[in-house]
């Protein structure tokens, strides 16, 4: 079983890296870029096929390590 966890900054949290990327894109000739928000993606491979158990474990991983839940949101996508 595979899972993809996407972690992004919550709305309203300043994103200096996103702003730097936005500025660089504009200087490279992409004037239509209005905003860039950066994030993280984790691809996790699990043993077993119990989706409920996998989701529970991944949620715990996010809460303990993968995401700073004060300033970040996360989403979990599980595939077989």
TABEL-V497373 format. One record per residue. N is the residue number from 0. RES is the residue in one small letter. PHI is phi in degrees with one decimal (999 if undefined). OMEGA is omega in degrees with one decimal (NA if undefined). Layout:
N&RES&PHI&OMEGA  N&RES&PHI&OMEGA
This chain:
0&x&999&179.9  1&x&-121.3&175.9  2&x&-137.7&173.5  3&x&-120.9&177.8  4&x&-109.9&177.5  5&x&-111.9&-178.4  6&x&-114.8&179.4  7&x&-133.5&176.5  8&x&-69.3&177.0  9&x&-66.9&177.4  10&x&-59.2&179.4  11&x&94.9&177.2  12&x&-83.7&-179.9  13&x&-61.6&-178.2  14&x&-128.2&-177.3  15&x&-62.3&178.1  16&x&-66.7&176.0  17&x&-61.1&178.7  18&x&-65.6&178.1  19&x&-65.6&178.0  20&x&-64.0&178.4  21&x&-58.1&178.9  22&x&-61.8&179.4  23&x&-65.9&178.5  24&x&-61.1&178.5  25&x&-63.7&-179.7  26&x&-70.8&176.7  27&x&-88.1&175.2  28&x&98.4&176.2  29&x&-113.6&-172.0  30&x&-71.1&-176.6  31&x&-80.2&-179.0  32&x&-77.1&-179.0  33&x&-99.8&-177.3  34&x&-162.6&175.0  35&x&-132.3&173.4  36&x&-121.1&-179.3  37&x&-99.7&179.8  38&x&-154.6&-179.2  39&x&-131.9&175.4  40&x&-128.4&176.5  41&x&-119.6&173.5  42&x&-103.7&-175.0  43&x&-122.0&177.3  44&x&-107.6&-176.8  45&x&-114.1&165.6  46&x&-84.2&178.5  47&x&98.0&-176.3  48&x&-132.1&-179.7  49&x&-83.0&-175.6  50&x&-62.4&-179.5  51&x&-62.2&178.9  52&x&-66.0&179.1  53&x&-62.0&179.8  54&x&-61.6&178.9  55&x&-63.5&179.3  56&x&-64.8&-179.1  57&x&-66.7&176.4  58&x&-59.1&177.8  59&x&-62.9&177.2  60&x&-59.6&-179.6  61&x&-63.7&-177.7  62&x&-66.8&-175.6  63&x&-94.5&-171.8  64&x&-141.1&-167.8  65&x&-72.7&-177.6  66&x&-130.7&170.6  67&x&-90.6&-170.1  68&x&-67.9&174.4  69&x&-71.4&-175.5  70&x&-121.1&-175.9  71&x&-126.1&169.9  72&x&-103.9&174.4  73&x&-140.3&174.0  74&x&-130.7&-177.3  75&x&-120.4&175.3  76&x&-123.4&-178.6  77&x&-107.2&176.7  78&x&-127.5&179.1  79&x&-96.6&NA
